[in-house]
Amino acid sequence: MPEQVEKKVKHIMVPIQDYATVFLENSLRDAMFVLKNTFFASCTAGSQAHRSVLVFDHHKRLVGTLSFRDIISSLKTQGEGPKHWEGAFTRLCLSQAAKKVKEVMRPVGEIRVNAEDSILDAIYLLMNEDLELIPVEEKGHIVGMVRAVEIFKEVSELVEANAFS
């Protein structure tokens, strides 16, 4: 098999401008609206719908992400079991919608990959840090995000292309 140059993180990342964004102080209601519309607008053949939005502070710095899972996780109940849940789902959903994004989001922290890093670096961080996506940095700026779905796409295409080698 001929030696081929492996792609870098920059070749598979989603550019930052392709993500929907919200701000820390937005309500969860607003963020759900953005996330829902972004997800369903992206659900076309061959596209990879975004299951999260990026969260920025008032200085326009990336500070977190908000995903379907984060929103659903905010609905965890305490105390009594299912026999006392009549009407609780509706009340809980509506009360949570008033929360600020900053109360529910997942902070991005300092973990980053460089645009020139190997895809294996991104895999290592995704798996070992239990992340859904990782910011991609170039010259000190966030230029994109890499998710497991982009990595899987690259893996599957590489294997298919070399299936009969």
TIVO-2410 file (N, C-alpha, C; in nm, 3 decimals):
# residues 165
REC num residu      c1      c2      c3 atome chaine
REC   1      M   0.085  -0.119   0.000     N      A
REC   1      M   0.000   0.000   0.000    CA      A
REC   1      M   0.089   0.123   0.000     C      A
REC   2      P   0.066   0.216  -0.095     N      A
REC   2      P   0.148   0.336  -0.102    CA      A
REC   2      P   0.126   0.424   0.020     C      A
REC   3      E   0.235   0.487   0.063     N      A
REC   3      E   0.230   0.578   0.178    CA      A
REC   3      E   0.151   0.703   0.137     C      A
REC   4      Q   0.054   0.742   0.221     N      A
REC   4      Q  -0.020   0.863   0.190    CA      A
REC   4      Q  -0.010   0.959   0.308     C      A
REC   5      V  -0.020   1.086   0.280     N      A
REC   5      V  -0.012   1.187   0.384    CA      A
REC   5      V  -0.144   1.187   0.461     C      A
REC   6      E  -0.132   1.172   0.592     N      A
REC   6      E  -0.253   1.169   0.675    CA      A
REC   6      E  -0.309   1.310   0.693     C      A
REC   7      K  -0.441   1.316   0.698     N      A
REC   7      K  -0.507   1.443   0.722    CA      A
REC   7      K  -0.481   1.489   0.864     C      A
REC   8      K  -0.490   1.619   0.881     N      A
REC   8      K  -0.476   1.683   1.011    CA      A
REC   8      K  -0.615   1.722   1.062     C      A
REC   9      V  -0.620   1.765   1.185     N      A
REC   9      V  -0.747   1.807   1.245    CA      A
REC   9      V  -0.815   1.914   1.159     C      A
REC  10      K  -0.736   2.008   1.105     N      A
REC  10      K  -0.793   2.118   1.025    CA      A
REC  10      K  -0.870   2.068   0.902     C      A
REC  11      H  -0.837   1.947   0.854     N      A
REC  11      H  -0.903   1.893   0.735    CA      A
REC  11      H  -1.041   1.835   0.765     C      A
REC  12      I  -1.068   1.804   0.890     N      A
REC  12      I  -1.197   1.742   0.922    CA      A
REC  12      I  -1.283   1.827   1.014     C      A
REC  13      M  -1.230   1.935   1.069     N      A
REC  13      M  -1.305   2.018   1.165    CA      A
REC  13      M  -1.423   2.088   1.098     C      A
REC  14      V  -1.518   2.128   1.182     N      A
REC  14      V  -1.628   2.213   1.136    CA      A
REC  14      V  -1.586   2.357   1.165     C      A
REC  15      P  -1.580   2.443   1.063     N      A
REC  15      P  -1.539   2.582   1.087    CA      A
REC  15      P  -1.631   2.649   1.190     C      A
REC  16      I  -1.573   2.732   1.273     N      A
REC  16      I  -1.647   2.796   1.382    CA      A
REC  16      I  -1.767   2.875   1.330     C      A
REC  17      Q  -1.755   2.934   1.213     N      A
REC  17      Q  -1.866   3.013   1.159    CA      A
REC  17      Q  -1.985   2.928   1.115     C      A
REC  18      D  -1.967   2.796   1.108     N      A
REC  18      D  -2.076   2.707   1.070    CA      A
REC  18      D  -2.163   2.665   1.190     C      A
REC  19      Y  -2.124   2.708   1.309     N      A
REC  19      Y  -2.198   2.674   1.431    CA      A
REC  19      Y  -2.295   2.784   1.469     C      A
REC  20      A  -2.409   2.744   1.521     N      A
REC  20      A  -2.502   2.839   1.581    CA      A
REC  20      A  -2.447   2.876   1.718     C      A
REC  21      T  -2.474   2.997   1.760     N      A
REC  21      T  -2.420   3.044   1.887    CA      A
REC  21      T  -2.528   3.109   1.973     C      A
REC  22      V  -2.502   3.107   2.103     N      A
REC  22      V  -2.584   3.178   2.201    CA      A
REC  22      V  -2.487   3.242   2.300     C      A
REC  23      F  -2.541   3.324   2.387     N      A
REC  23      F  -2.460   3.390   2.488    CA      A
REC  23      F  -2.496   3.339   2.627     C      A
REC  24      L  -2.401   3.354   2.719     N      A
REC  24      L  -2.418   3.308   2.857    CA      A
REC  24      L  -2.550   3.352   2.919     C      A
REC  25      E  -2.588   3.475   2.892     N      A
REC  25      E  -2.706   3.533   2.956    CA      A
REC  25      E  -2.837   3.503   2.883     C      A
REC  26      N  -2.830   3.438   2.769     N      A
REC  26      N  -2.954   3.399   2.701    CA      A
REC  26      N  -3.031   3.301   2.788     C      A
REC  27      S  -3.161   3.299   2.771     N      A
REC  27      S  -3.242   3.201   2.844    CA      A
REC  27      S  -3.227   3.065   2.776     C      A
REC  28      L  -3.253   2.962   2.851     N      A
REC  28      L  -3.252   2.827   2.795    CA      A
REC  28      L  -3.359   2.817   2.686     C      A
REC  29      R  -3.470   2.886   2.704     N      A
REC  29      R  -3.577   2.889   2.603    CA      A
REC  29      R  -3.520   2.937   2.470     C      A
REC  30      D  -3.447   3.049   2.473     N      A
REC  30      D  -3.386   3.102   2.350    CA      A
REC  30      D  -3.288   3.003   2.288     C      A
REC  31      A  -3.206   2.943   2.372     N      A
REC  31      A  -3.106   2.848   2.324    CA      A
REC  31      A  -3.172   2.724   2.263     C      A
REC  32      M  -3.280   2.677   2.325     N      A
REC  32      M  -3.351   2.561   2.270    CA      A
REC  32      M  -3.407   2.593   2.132     C      A
REC  33      F  -3.458   2.713   2.115     N      A
REC  33      F  -3.511   2.756   1.986    CA      A
REC  33      F  -3.400   2.752   1.881     C      A
REC  34      V  -3.283   2.809   1.915     N      A
REC  34      V  -3.169   2.811   1.822    CA      A
REC  34      V  -3.123   2.669   1.790     C      A
REC  35      L  -3.108   2.587   1.893     N      A
REC  35      L  -3.060   2.450   1.874    CA      A
REC  35      L  -3.158   2.368   1.790     C      A
REC  36      K  -3.284   2.378   1.820     N      A
REC  36      K  -3.386   2.303   1.745    CA      A
REC  36      K  -3.385   2.344   1.598     C      A
REC  37      N  -3.386   2.473   1.573     N      A
REC  37      N  -3.389   2.520   1.434    CA      A
REC  37      N  -3.262   2.487   1.359     C      A
REC  38      T  -3.148   2.495   1.425     N      A
REC  38      T  -3.021   2.461   1.363    CA      A
REC  38      T  -3.016   2.312   1.330     C      A
REC  39      F  -3.059   2.230   1.425     N      A
REC  39      F  -3.054   2.086   1.405    CA      A
REC  39      F  -3.142   2.044   1.288     C      A
REC  40      F  -3.267   2.086   1.288     N      A
REC  40      F  -3.357   2.042   1.182    CA      A
REC  40      F  -3.327   2.105   1.047     C      A
REC  41      A  -3.271   2.225   1.046     N      A
REC  41      A  -3.231   2.286   0.920    CA      A
REC  41      A  -3.113   2.212   0.858     C      A
REC  42      S  -3.031   2.148   0.944     N      A
REC  42      S  -2.912   2.077   0.897    CA      A
REC  42      S  -2.941   1.932   0.859     C      A
REC  43      C  -3.060   1.885   0.883     N      A
REC  43      C  -3.093   1.744   0.860    CA      A
REC  43      C  -3.125   1.718   0.714     C      A
REC  44      T  -3.027   1.740   0.628     N      A
REC  44      T  -3.044   1.709   0.487    CA      A
REC  44      T  -2.952   1.592   0.454     C      A
REC  45      A  -2.976   1.530   0.345     N      A
REC  45      A  -2.898   1.412   0.308    CA      A
REC  45      A  -2.748   1.443   0.306     C      A
REC  46      G  -2.673   1.363   0.377     N      A
REC  46      G  -2.529   1.376   0.377    CA      A
REC  46      G  -2.472   1.477   0.474     C      A
REC  47      S  -2.557   1.559   0.536     N      A
REC  47      S  -2.503   1.658   0.629    CA      A
REC  47      S  -2.496   1.599   0.769     C      A
REC  48      Q  -2.418   1.662   0.852     N      A
REC  48      Q  -2.405   1.620   0.992    CA      A
REC  48      Q  -2.465   1.727   1.080     C      A
REC  49      A  -2.587   1.708   1.123     N      A
REC  49      A  -2.658   1.807   1.202    CA      A
REC  49      A  -2.585   1.833   1.334     C      A
REC  50      H  -2.588   1.958   1.375     N      A
REC  50      H  -2.527   1.997   1.501    CA      A
REC  50      H  -2.621   1.964   1.616     C      A
REC  51      R  -2.567   1.895   1.715     N      A
REC  51      R  -2.644   1.858   1.833    CA      A
REC  51      R  -2.612   1.949   1.950     C      A
REC  52      S  -2.540   2.057   1.920     N      A
REC  52      S  -2.505   2.154   2.024    CA      A
REC  52      S  -2.488   2.291   1.961     C      A
REC  53      V  -2.492   2.391   2.047     N      A
REC  53      V  -2.462   2.528   2.007    CA      A
REC  53      V  -2.341   2.573   2.089     C      A
REC  54      L  -2.268   2.669   2.038     N      A
REC  54      L  -2.153   2.723   2.109    CA      A
REC  54      L  -2.199   2.840   2.195     C      A
REC  55      V  -2.141   2.850   2.314     N      A
REC  55      V  -2.179   2.956   2.408    CA      A
REC  55      V  -2.062   3.054   2.421     C      A
REC  56      F  -2.093   3.181   2.403     N      A
REC  56      F  -1.992   3.287   2.411    CA      A
REC  56      F  -2.025   3.383   2.526     C      A
REC  57      D  -1.919   3.446   2.578     N      A
REC  57      D  -1.940   3.549   2.680    CA      A
REC  57      D  -1.958   3.684   2.612     C      A
REC  58      H  -1.974   3.790   2.690     N      A
REC  58      H  -1.998   3.922   2.630    CA      A
REC  58      H  -1.875   3.979   2.559     C      A
REC  59      H  -1.758   3.915   2.577     N      A
REC  59      H  -1.637   3.954   2.504    CA      A
REC  59      H  -1.620   3.870   2.376     C      A
REC  60      K  -1.720   3.792   2.345     N      A
REC  60      K  -1.722   3.704   2.228    CA      A
REC  60      K  -1.615   3.596   2.234     C      A
REC  61      R  -1.587   3.548   2.356     N      A
REC  61      R  -1.495   3.435   2.377    CA      A
REC  61      R  -1.578   3.309   2.397     C      A
REC  62      L  -1.534   3.201   2.336     N      A
REC  62      L  -1.599   3.072   2.353    CA      A
REC  62      L  -1.580   3.025   2.497     C      A
REC  63      V  -1.691   3.000   2.567     N      A
REC  63      V  -1.682   2.958   2.707    CA      A
REC  63      V  -1.751   2.825   2.734     C      A
REC  64      G  -1.833   2.778   2.639     N      A
REC  64      G  -1.902   2.652   2.664    CA      A
REC  64      G  -1.979   2.603   2.544     C      A
REC  65      T  -2.044   2.491   2.566     N      A
REC  65      T  -2.133   2.433   2.466    CA      A
REC  65      T  -2.263   2.395   2.537     C      A
REC  66      L  -2.368   2.389   2.461     N      A
REC  66      L  -2.497   2.348   2.513    CA      A
REC  66      L  -2.555   2.247   2.415     C      A
REC  67      S  -2.579   2.126   2.462     N      A
REC  67      S  -2.626   2.019   2.375    CA      A
REC  67      S  -2.764   1.971   2.418     C      A
REC  68      F  -2.821   1.885   2.335     N      A
REC  68      F  -2.948   1.821   2.372    CA      A
REC  68      F  -2.934   1.756   2.509     C      A
REC  69      R  -2.825   1.685   2.525     N      A
REC  69      R  -2.802   1.610   2.650    CA      A
REC  69      R  -2.796   1.703   2.772     C      A
REC  70      D  -2.731   1.817   2.757     N      A
REC  70      D  -2.722   1.913   2.868    CA      A
REC  70      D  -2.861   1.963   2.907     C      A
REC  71      I  -2.942   1.993   2.807     N      A
REC  71      I  -3.078   2.041   2.834    CA      A
REC  71      I  -3.161   1.933   2.901     C      A
REC  72      I  -3.155   1.812   2.849     N      A
REC  72      I  -3.233   1.702   2.907    CA      A
REC  72      I  -3.183   1.672   3.048     C      A
REC  73      S  -3.053   1.679   3.068     N      A
REC  73      S  -2.995   1.654   3.200    CA      A
REC  73      S  -3.047   1.754   3.304     C      A
REC  74      S  -3.079   1.874   3.262     N      A
REC  74      S  -3.131   1.974   3.354    CA      A
REC  74      S  -3.271   1.939   3.404     C      A
REC  75      L  -3.333   1.838   3.344     N      A
REC  75      L  -3.468   1.797   3.383    CA      A
REC  75      L  -3.469   1.683   3.485     C      A
REC  76      K  -3.351   1.644   3.533     N      A
REC  76      K  -3.346   1.537   3.634    CA      A
REC  76      K  -3.430   1.579   3.754     C      A
REC  77      T  -3.503   1.484   3.807     N      A
REC  77      T  -3.589   1.514   3.922    CA      A
REC  77      T  -3.528   1.460   4.051     C      A
REC  78      Q  -3.568   1.519   4.158     N      A
REC  78      Q  -3.526   1.478   4.291    CA      A
REC  78      Q  -3.648   1.425   4.365     C      A
REC  79      G  -3.627   1.337   4.458     N      A
REC  79      G  -3.736   1.298   4.548    CA      A
REC  79      G  -3.826   1.188   4.497     C      A
REC  80      E  -3.956   1.213   4.504     N      A
REC  80      E  -4.061   1.113   4.478    CA      A
REC  80      E  -4.049   1.048   4.340     C      A
REC  81      G  -4.096   0.926   4.331     N      A
REC  81      G  -4.090   0.849   4.208    CA      A
REC  81      G  -4.204   0.878   4.113     C      A
REC  82      P  -4.219   0.792   4.011     N      A
REC  82      P  -4.315   0.814   3.902    CA      A
REC  82      P  -4.460   0.834   3.946     C      A
REC  83      K  -4.504   0.776   4.055     N      A
REC  83      K  -4.645   0.791   4.093    CA      A
REC  83      K  -4.680   0.936   4.129     C      A
REC  84      H  -4.579   1.018   4.155     N      A
REC  84      H  -4.603   1.158   4.189    CA      A
REC  84      H  -4.565   1.253   4.076     C      A
REC  85      W  -4.548   1.198   3.955     N      A
REC  85      W  -4.499   1.279   3.845    CA      A
REC  85      W  -4.610   1.338   3.756     C      A
REC  86      E  -4.733   1.314   3.784     N      A
REC  86      E  -4.841   1.365   3.700    CA      A
REC  86      E  -4.829   1.517   3.687     C      A
REC  87      G  -4.810   1.565   3.565     N      A
REC  87      G  -4.797   1.708   3.538    CA      A
REC  87      G  -4.659   1.765   3.566     C      A
REC  88      A  -4.572   1.686   3.626     N      A
REC  88      A  -4.440   1.735   3.665    CA      A
REC  88      A  -4.353   1.766   3.543     C      A
REC  89      F  -4.365   1.686   3.438     N      A
REC  89      F  -4.283   1.707   3.318    CA      A
REC  89      F  -4.307   1.846   3.261     C      A
REC  90      T  -4.432   1.882   3.244     N      A
REC  90      T  -4.466   2.013   3.189    CA      A
REC  90      T  -4.416   2.125   3.279     C      A
REC  91      R  -4.441   2.114   3.408     N      A
REC  91      R  -4.396   2.218   3.502    CA      A
REC  91      R  -4.243   2.231   3.500     C      A
REC  92      L  -4.175   2.119   3.499     N      A
REC  92      L  -4.029   2.119   3.501    CA      A
REC  92      L  -3.973   2.181   3.373     C      A
REC  93      C  -4.025   2.142   3.259     N      A
REC  93      C  -3.978   2.196   3.130    CA      A
REC  93      C  -3.995   2.348   3.126     C      A
REC  94      L  -4.110   2.393   3.168     N      A
REC  94      L  -4.138   2.537   3.161    CA      A
REC  94      L  -4.055   2.616   3.262     C      A
REC  95      S  -4.032   2.559   3.379     N      A
REC  95      S  -3.950   2.631   3.477    CA      A
REC  95      S  -3.804   2.633   3.434     C      A
REC  96      Q  -3.754   2.524   3.376     N      A
REC  96      Q  -3.615   2.519   3.332    CA      A
REC  96      Q  -3.590   2.616   3.216     C      A
REC  97      A  -3.690   2.638   3.134     N      A
REC  97      A  -3.674   2.725   3.018    CA      A
REC  97      A  -3.636   2.867   3.056     C      A
REC  98      A  -3.668   2.907   3.178     N      A
REC  98      A  -3.636   3.042   3.224    CA      A
REC  98      A  -3.492   3.055   3.273     C      A
REC  99      K  -3.424   2.943   3.295     N      A
REC  99      K  -3.285   2.948   3.341    CA      A
REC  99      K  -3.196   3.014   3.236     C      A
REC 100      K  -3.082   3.061   3.281     N      A
REC 100      K  -2.982   3.117   3.191    CA      A
REC 100      K  -2.898   3.003   3.134     C      A
REC 101      V  -2.849   3.020   3.013     N      A
REC 101      V  -2.764   2.921   2.948    CA      A
REC 101      V  -2.645   2.885   3.038     C      A
REC 102      K  -2.588   2.985   3.105     N      A
REC 102      K  -2.469   2.961   3.188    CA      A
REC 102      K  -2.495   2.864   3.302     C      A
REC 103      E  -2.622   2.842   3.340     N      A
REC 103      E  -2.656   2.749   3.446    CA      A
REC 103      E  -2.659   2.604   3.399     C      A
REC 104      V  -2.668   2.583   3.270     N      A
REC 104      V  -2.689   2.449   3.215    CA      A
REC 104      V  -2.576   2.405   3.122     C      A
REC 105      M  -2.506   2.499   3.062     N      A
REC 105      M  -2.403   2.468   2.962    CA      A
REC 105      M  -2.289   2.386   3.021     C      A
REC 106      R  -2.211   2.332   2.931     N      A
REC 106      R  -2.090   2.258   2.967    CA      A
REC 106      R  -1.970   2.349   2.933     C      A
REC 107      P  -1.893   2.391   3.033     N      A
REC 107      P  -1.777   2.476   3.003    CA      A
REC 107      P  -1.677   2.405   2.913     C      A
REC 108      V  -1.611   2.480   2.823     N      A
REC 108      V  -1.514   2.417   2.734    CA      A
REC 108      V  -1.379   2.399   2.801     C      A
REC 109      G  -1.349   2.475   2.902     N      A
REC 109      G  -1.221   2.460   2.969    CA      A
REC 109      G  -1.106   2.498   2.878     C      A
REC 110      E  -0.989   2.446   2.910     N      A
REC 110      E  -0.868   2.483   2.837    CA      A
REC 110      E  -0.824   2.376   2.736     C      A
REC 111      I  -0.898   2.268   2.725     N      A
REC 111      I  -0.858   2.161   2.633    CA      A
REC 111      I  -0.884   2.204   2.489     C      A
REC 112      R  -0.778   2.194   2.409     N      A
REC 112      R  -0.783   2.234   2.268    CA      A
REC 112      R  -0.697   2.138   2.187     C      A
REC 113      V  -0.723   2.134   2.059     N      A
REC 113      V  -0.629   2.073   1.966    CA      A
REC 113      V  -0.585   2.182   1.871     C      A
REC 114      N  -0.466   2.167   1.818     N      A
REC 114      N  -0.416   2.261   1.721    CA      A
REC 114      N  -0.461   2.215   1.583     C      A
REC 115      A  -0.485   2.308   1.494     N      A
REC 115      A  -0.529   2.275   1.358    CA      A
REC 115      A  -0.434   2.180   1.288     C      A
REC 116      E  -0.306   2.186   1.321     N      A
REC 116      E  -0.205   2.100   1.258    CA      A
REC 116      E  -0.186   1.966   1.329     C      A
REC 117      D  -0.258   1.943   1.439     N      A
REC 117      D  -0.243   1.818   1.513    CA      A
REC 117      D  -0.299   1.701   1.434     C      A
REC 118      S  -0.250   1.583   1.470     N      A
REC 118      S  -0.300   1.458   1.413    CA      A
REC 118      S  -0.443   1.433   1.460     C      A
REC 119      I  -0.518   1.364   1.378     N      A
REC 119      I  -0.653   1.323   1.418    CA      A
REC 119      I  -0.646   1.233   1.541     C      A
REC 120      L  -0.536   1.159   1.556     N      A
REC 120      L  -0.519   1.076   1.676    CA      A
REC 120      L  -0.515   1.160   1.804     C      A
REC 121      D  -0.462   1.282   1.796     N      A
REC 121      D  -0.463   1.371   1.913    CA      A
REC 121      D  -0.607   1.404   1.952     C      A
REC 122      A  -0.690   1.431   1.854     N      A
REC 122      A  -0.831   1.462   1.880    CA      A
REC 122      A  -0.902   1.340   1.939     C      A
REC 123      I  -0.875   1.222   1.885     N      A
REC 123      I  -0.936   1.099   1.938    CA      A
REC 123      I  -0.896   1.080   2.083     C      A
REC 124      Y  -0.769   1.097   2.112     N      A
REC 124      Y  -0.720   1.080   2.249    CA      A
REC 124      Y  -0.796   1.171   2.345     C      A
REC 125      L  -0.809   1.298   2.310     N      A
REC 125      L  -0.878   1.393   2.398    CA      A
REC 125      L  -1.027   1.364   2.410     C      A
REC 126      L  -1.091   1.333   2.298     N      A
REC 126      L  -1.235   1.302   2.304    CA      A
REC 126      L  -1.262   1.185   2.397     C      A
REC 127      M  -1.183   1.082   2.386     N      A
REC 127      M  -1.207   0.960   2.464    CA      A
REC 127      M  -1.163   0.975   2.610     C      A
REC 128      N  -1.045   1.031   2.632     N      A
REC 128      N  -0.990   1.037   2.767    CA      A
REC 128      N  -1.047   1.150   2.852     C      A
REC 129      E  -1.101   1.252   2.788     N      A
REC 129      E  -1.159   1.364   2.863    CA      A
REC 129      E  -1.311   1.361   2.861     C      A
REC 130      D  -1.369   1.257   2.799     N      A
REC 130      D  -1.514   1.241   2.790    CA      A
REC 130      D  -1.582   1.367   2.734     C      A
REC 131      L  -1.535   1.409   2.618     N      A
REC 131      L  -1.587   1.530   2.554    CA      A
REC 131      L  -1.675   1.494   2.435     C      A
REC 132      E  -1.766   1.585   2.403     N      A
REC 132      E  -1.849   1.568   2.284    CA      A
REC 132      E  -1.786   1.635   2.163     C      A
REC 133      L  -1.712   1.741   2.188     N      A
REC 133      L  -1.643   1.813   2.082    CA      A
REC 133      L  -1.525   1.888   2.142     C      A
REC 134      I  -1.429   1.922   2.057     N      A
REC 134      I  -1.307   1.989   2.102    CA      A
REC 134      I  -1.283   2.112   2.014     C      A
REC 135      P  -1.254   2.225   2.078     N      A
REC 135      P  -1.217   2.343   2.000    CA      A
REC 135      P  -1.085   2.320   1.926     C      A
REC 136      V  -1.078   2.373   1.806     N      A
REC 136      V  -0.956   2.366   1.725    CA      A
REC 136      V  -0.898   2.506   1.719     C      A
REC 137      E  -0.770   2.514   1.755     N      A
REC 137      E  -0.704   2.643   1.767    CA      A
REC 137      E  -0.599   2.658   1.657     C      A
REC 138      E  -0.586   2.782   1.608     N      A
REC 138      E  -0.482   2.814   1.512    CA      A
REC 138      E  -0.435   2.956   1.540     C      A
REC 139      K  -0.306   2.971   1.565     N      A
REC 139      K  -0.247   3.102   1.598    CA      A
REC 139      K  -0.320   3.170   1.713     C      A
REC 140      G  -0.359   3.091   1.814     N      A
REC 140      G  -0.422   3.146   1.933    CA      A
REC 140      G  -0.570   3.176   1.923     C      A
REC 141      H  -0.632   3.144   1.810     N      A
REC 141      H  -0.775   3.169   1.790    CA      A
REC 141      H  -0.848   3.038   1.765     C      A
REC 142      I  -0.971   3.031   1.813     N      A
REC 142      I  -1.055   2.914   1.786    CA      A
REC 142      I  -1.107   2.927   1.642     C      A
REC 143      V  -1.075   2.827   1.560     N      A
REC 143      V  -1.113   2.833   1.419    CA      A
REC 143      V  -1.216   2.727   1.381     C      A
REC 144      G  -1.238   2.632   1.472     N      A
REC 144      G  -1.333   2.526   1.441    CA      A
REC 144      G  -1.355   2.436   1.559     C      A
REC 145      M  -1.435   2.333   1.535     N      A
REC 145      M  -1.465   2.232   1.636    CA      A
REC 145      M  -1.454   2.096   1.568     C      A
REC 146      V  -1.406   1.997   1.642     N      A
REC 146      V  -1.402   1.862   1.589    CA      A
REC 146      V  -1.484   1.774   1.682     C      A
REC 147      R  -1.567   1.689   1.620     N      A
REC 147      R  -1.656   1.600   1.693    CA      A
REC 147      R  -1.627   1.456   1.652     C      A
REC 148      A  -1.679   1.364   1.730     N      A
REC 148      A  -1.661   1.223   1.698    CA      A
REC 148      A  -1.716   1.190   1.559     C      A
REC 149      V  -1.822   1.256   1.518     N      A
REC 149      V  -1.884   1.224   1.389    CA      A
REC 149      V  -1.789   1.255   1.272     C      A
REC 150      E  -1.710   1.364   1.283     N      A
REC 150      E  -1.613   1.394   1.177    CA      A
REC 150      E  -1.502   1.290   1.175     C      A
REC 151      I  -1.461   1.248   1.292     N      A
REC 151      I  -1.357   1.146   1.300    CA      A
REC 151      I  -1.408   1.014   1.243     C      A
REC 152      F  -1.529   0.975   1.281     N      A
REC 152      F  -1.587   0.852   1.228    CA      A
REC 152      F  -1.597   0.858   1.075     C      A
REC 153      K  -1.640   0.971   1.023     N      A
REC 153      K  -1.652   0.986   0.877    CA      A
REC 153      K  -1.516   0.964   0.811     C      A
REC 154      E  -1.412   1.024   0.868     N      A
REC 154      E  -1.277   1.008   0.812    CA      A
REC 154      E  -1.232   0.862   0.819     C      A
REC 155      V  -1.256   0.798   0.934     N      A
REC 155      V  -1.218   0.657   0.952    CA      A
REC 155      V  -1.289   0.570   0.849     C      A
REC 156      S  -1.420   0.587   0.836     N      A
REC 156      S  -1.496   0.502   0.745    CA      A
REC 156      S  -1.457   0.524   0.599     C      A
REC 157      E  -1.431   0.648   0.561     N      A
REC 157      E  -1.389   0.676   0.423    CA      A
REC 157      E  -1.251   0.617   0.394     C      A
REC 158      L  -1.162   0.626   0.491     N      A
REC 158      L  -1.028   0.570   0.476    CA      A
REC 158      L  -1.034   0.418   0.459     C      A
REC 159      V  -1.115   0.353   0.541     N      A
REC 159      V  -1.128   0.209   0.533    CA      A
REC 159      V  -1.192   0.167   0.401     C      A
REC 160      E  -1.298   0.237   0.361     N      A
REC 160      E  -1.365   0.206   0.233    CA      A
REC 160      E  -1.269   0.224   0.115     C      A
REC 161      A  -1.192   0.331   0.117     N      A
REC 161      A  -1.100   0.359   0.006    CA      A
REC 161      A  -0.990   0.254  -0.005     C      A
REC 162      N  -0.962   0.187   0.106     N      A
REC 162      N  -0.854   0.088   0.107    CA      A
REC 162      N  -0.906  -0.055   0.125     C      A
REC 163      A  -1.033  -0.075   0.103     N      A
REC 163      A  -1.096  -0.204   0.128    CA      A
REC 163      A  -1.041  -0.314   0.038     C      A
REC 164      F  -1.003  -0.280  -0.080     N      A
REC 164      F  -0.960  -0.383  -0.174    CA      A
REC 164      F  -0.813  -0.367  -0.213     C      A
REC 165      S  -0.738  -0.304  -0.125     N      A
REC 165      S  -0.595  -0.284  -0.153    CA      A
REC 165      S  -0.516  -0.407  -0.121     C      A
***
